[in-house]
Amino acid sequence: MKTLPQFSFKLENIADDLYRLDVVCEHLPKNFLGTAFDIVMNKDFKYENFQPGTVFESPKNTIALAVQKDQHIIFGISLKRGFAVKNSKGVVASFHVHLPAQGKLELGFTNGILSIFDRQRKDLASIVWEKSAVMLEDIKKNKSVILAAKGKTNAGNEAFAAISGPDENIASSKMFSGIFASPIWIIPLVISLILAIVARLITKQKRQQKQATKQND
């Protein structure tokens, strides 16, 4: 049975209300080209910055972009031409965020996509995207909590997984159309990444405006 790529979270309290949120992966394909996803939280937060993780030889080998929109971090990362992933498991990216002092934090992925390069870009049909819930008080107490989907986490918090199928990936591909174009064309890839994220933000804003108009009517 083929092992599916798997994405999950690790959360660490750095200082006061500052946390490092790692997106951790397992079974990353050797011909990995790039990935894009939204990180969704049920709490209000303030996003500061991100850094490519340990699966990459060097941050200089990647092209990446992250923006915050409401309770989402919209993220995309791709390898530059001529580079490959260093490890099949490890941290994809680390995000620094400010979170409330207490309460139940729910974390999940939406619009997830993972692309490989096999003569051309191909989007994998099935990926495990884990969702987790953790009490922020436990993070403060334990400093670091790995949020894994297999049973309980190391702080006794909830975790479960969702597997994206072909239909979900197709929808995500349309939203991030052109993010992971052929690695030969680095500049168009960056432009596509930026335009795709901006387009999604505009679409979401228009949807919210329509909903507000209906409520007023």
N, C-alpha and C positions, 0 to 999 in steps of 0.2 A: 504493500500500500504506500502510495506516494505521500511524503510528509509535506503539509501545507506551510507556507510562510505564515508567521504568527507575530502580531504586534500587541504589545501590552505597555503598562505604565510602571514607573518607579518614582516615588515622591520623597523628597528630602527637604527638611527644614534647614535653611542656611542661617538665617538670623531674623529674629522678630517675626514680621509677616512675609518675609522673602523666602520663597521655595524654589527648588530646582525640580522640574518635572522632566524626567527622561522618558522618551519613547524607545522601548526596547524591542528588538526583533530576534526571532530565531528562524533558522532554515531559510536564510536569504539566498536566492539563486546566485550562482557564480557569474552569470551574464546579466546581473542586475543593471538596469539603466537608470531608474529613478522611481520615486514614489511621491504621492501627494495625498493629503487628507486634511480634514478639519478635526481639531481637538475641541470637544464640547464639554463645558462644565455647567453645573446647575447653580454655581455661586458667581457673584460679581467678582471680577479679578482685574488686576492691572498687569498687562504684559510688558516686559522690559526688553529682552533680547533672546537670541538663541545661538547655539553653536553646533555644527555638525559633530556627530559622535564617533565612537571607537570603531565602527564597522568600516570607516574610511581611513585610508593611509594618512591623509592630511586634509584639513578644510580647504586648502588651495586646489584640491582635485575636484571640488564640487561647485555647482552653481545652485544657490538656494535663496528662498525668499519666504518671509513669514509676516503676516499682518494680523492684528486683532480686529474683529468685528463683533461687537456685543459680547456674547459669552462663547465666541468661537476664536480659536487661533487657526487661521488658514495657512497651510504650509505646503511647500513643494521643494524637492531637492533632486538634482540630477548629477551624474558623473560627467566630467569633461572628457573630451576625446582622448583615447589612449590609456585611460585609467580603469581599474577594476576595484571591487570592494576588497578590503583587507581581511575581513572575517565574515563568516556566515551568520554569526550571532553577536549581539552587543547592542550598543546605543546608536540609534539612527540620528537623534538630535536631542539636545538638552535645552529646555526653555526656562527662563527665569521669570517668575510671576509673583505678584503680591496677592495673598489670600486672606480671608477673614480669620479671626483668632480661633473660632470654634464652629461646630456644626458638621453636618454630613456633606461631604464633597462627593459628587457623582461625576465620573469621567467616562468619556466614550469617544468613538470615532464616527464621523460621517464622511460621505463623498470619498471613501478610500479607494486608491488605485495603486497598483504596483506594476511597473513596466520592465520588461527585459529587452535585450537587443539580440535578435537572431536573424541577421541579414537586414532586418527592419524592426521598428518598434512593435512589440506585442504586449498587450495587457493580459496579465494572468486572470483566469476565470474565478479562482477560489482562493481567498485569503482569510485567515482568522484575525478578526479585529476584536480585541477584548474590551469589555466594559467593566468598570470597577466602582466601588463605593467605599469610602473610608472616612472615619471620624478625624477631623483635624486635630482634636485633642490628643489622639493616639500618635499622630505624626510628631507633635511637639514633644511627647513623652519618649518616643522611640527614635526620634530624629530622622530615621529613614525607614520607609516601608515599601517593600516590593509588592506590587499589586498584580498577582498572577491569577489566571482563570482556573487553575487546577485546584479545586478545594478552597480552603481558607488561605488568606494571606498571612504573613508573619505577624500581623497585629490583630488577626481574627476578624478582619473585615471582609465584606462581600466582594465577589468577583465572578464574572461569567463571560462567555464568549459569543460572538456572532460571526458567522461565516458568510462573506459576501459571495453571491453567485454571479453568473454572467450578466444578468439583467442590471444588477446594481453597478457592476463595473462599467457597462456600456453607458449608463447615465453619467457616471463620474467621468468617463473619458470625454464626453461631450462638454462637460463643464470645464475640464482642463485640456481642451483640445489644443494640441501643439506644444504642450509643456515639454514632453520628452521626444522631440523630433530627432532625426538622425544626429548623433554626436559630432558629425563632421561640421555641422553648422552651429557653432556655439552662440554667436550673437543673436540669430533668429530665435534660438531656444530661450534665451534670457528675455527677449521681447515678448515671446509667446507666454512665458510664465507670468510676467507682469500684467499683460493685457488680460489673461484669463482670470487672474485674481481680481483685477479691477472690474471686469465684466460681471463677475459673480457678486461683488459688493453692490454694484449698480442695480442688478436684477433683484437682489434682496431688498434694497431700499425701495424700489418701485412697488414690490409686493406689499411692503409694509404701508406705503402710502395708499394703495388701493384698499387695503383692509381698514385703514383709518377713515377713508372716504365713505365706505359702506356703513361703518358704525355711525358716522355723522348723519347719513341719510336715514 
